[in-house]
């Protein structure tokens, strides 16, 4: 099970499963997490494409 962390209002870090996060997180928090995940996935894909094109030219 994937576990994420979330900082509570008191500043404590709580551990949440992904399912708990989806059920309980506020819309803004979900959007922030989704944006980070999409940005990382896009960067990874771009890196792989650049590597592929570099090998094609070699």
N, C-alpha and C positions, 0 to 999 in steps of 0.2 A: 504494500500500500504506500503510495506517495504521501509524504508528510511535508507540509509547509509550515512556516512560522508566521506569526502575526503579532504585532506589538499592540498590547491592550491600552486602554485610555490611561491606566496607571503607569504605563511604561514597561510593563512586564512582557516577556515574549511567551506567547501561547503556541503550542503545536497543534496544527489542524490537519486532518486528512484532506485530500483533494475534494472528496465528496462533501465534507463539512464546509469547506471553503465555498464551493459552488452554491450550496444551500443557504449559507449564512452571510456571505460577504456582501457588502453594499455594492451597488452598481459601479460607483467610481473606482473602488478597489479592484473589482473584476476587470474593468477596462484597463486599469494600470498594469495588472498582471498579464492580461492578454497582449497588450501593446509590447511589453518587454519580451514575451515569448515569441511574438511575430517578428520583432526586430532581430532577435537572436537567430531565428530560423532563416530569415532573409539573408543575414550576414553569412551564415553557414552555406547556404545555397550559392551565394555569389562567390564565396571563396572556392567552392568546389568547381563552379563553372570556370573561374579564372585558372585554376589548376588544370582542368581539362583542356582549355584552349592553349595553355602554355605547352602541354604535352603534344598537342596536335601540331604546333609550329616547330617542335624540335625534330 
